[in-house]
Amino acid sequence: MAPLKLVEMESQTESMIVEFSDFWGMYPRRVAKKDARKAWDKITPKLHNQILIALFEWRRIWQDRGEIEYIPYPASWLNGERWEDEYPPHHRPYTAQQMVREQKQEKADESGRKFMPPHILE
């Protein structure tokens, strides 16, 4: 199967329907669910995909920092439109190339075959 191009991925994400349960399941600090749902319901559904994409990046940032107790409550993150915040200067956003590499690595792990390490491919 040929890897997806970034443009194709963007068009697919625009048509995806994102629900509160998707957001809630992905958010690393699950507290005050009722407040989070209220905040989610106030946001136009057109922004839900953008929110989930940003949340994916922020999860990586929070995990790298190892400061889980400092993650904002989900409702605060949504009400403050924190998905629009700039990423820290050291953060490198996840790319389609990384996704393809990880998929190849997973297949290699399943089949026992080895692929070129990412640092050589770059």
N, C-alpha and C positions, 0 to 999 in steps of 0.2 A: 504494500500500500504506500502510495506517495505521501510525503509529509504535507501537512496543510500549510498553505502560505498565510502570512500574517493578515493579508487583506481578506482572505476567505474566513479566517477565524473571527475577524471583526464583524463581518456580515452575519456570521452565525450567532455571535453573542448579542447582536442587536435584536434578533428574533427570539431569543430565549426568554422565557418567563421566569422571573426570580421571585420566590415567595419568602415570607418572613422566616419560615422554617429553614430555608437555605442559609439565610443570614445568621440566624440563631445557632445553627449547628456549626457554623464556621467561626463564630466569635469566640475567642479564647477565654473570656471572663463572663460566664453566664450567670448574671445576677440581675434582679429587678426586671424579670421578663415582661410583666404587664406594662411597665413604663417603656420598655424597648419596643413593644408592639405598637403602642400609641405613637411613638416617634416615627416608626416605620410607616404606619398608615398615613401620616401627614405628608410623607414624601411622594412626589409624583412617580408612578411606576417607570417612567422613562429613565429615571436615574438609578433604578435598582441594579442593573447590570454594572454600571460604573461603580456603584458602592461595593459590590461583591469583588470586583477586580482590585479596587483599592484596598479592601479588607485583606485580600490574599497577600498583598505586599506588606501591609502593616503587621500582619501576623508574623511574617518572616522577620521583620524588624524587631518586634517585641520578643520573639523567641531568641534571636541573636543576642539581644541585650540581657536576657535572662531576668528581666524585671517584671514578672507577671503581675505582681501586686500593684504595679503602677499603671496598668492598662486601664483606660477610662471605662466607666460603666457603659454598656451598649447604648442606652438612651442618651447619655451625654455625648457620646461619639456621633450619633445620628443627629441630635438636635444642634450640635455645633458644626455640622457639615464637615466633620474632620476628614472625610474621604477626599476632600479637596486640598488638604494640607500638603506642603512640600515634604518629600522624603528627605531624610538626613543626607548630608553630602556624600557619605561613604557608601550609601545603599545603591546597589545595581539592580534595577527592576528585572523581573523574570521575563525571559523572552521566548518566542516560539522555538528558537534554536535549542534552548535549554530543554524545553519540553520534548522535542524530538530526540535529543541525546538521552534523556531519562527513559523514554520509551524504548530506545534501542538497548540501553543498559538493562532494563527489566527483561526484555526478550533474551538478551545474552545470559542473564542470570538463570532464566528458565531453561534455556537450551544448553548451557554450559560453555557456549562460545564466548570469546572475548572480543571486544571492539576496541578501537583506539581510545586512549584516555582523552578526556576533554581538553586538557592543556596542550596536547599535541595537535588536536583538530583546530584549535584557535590559532 
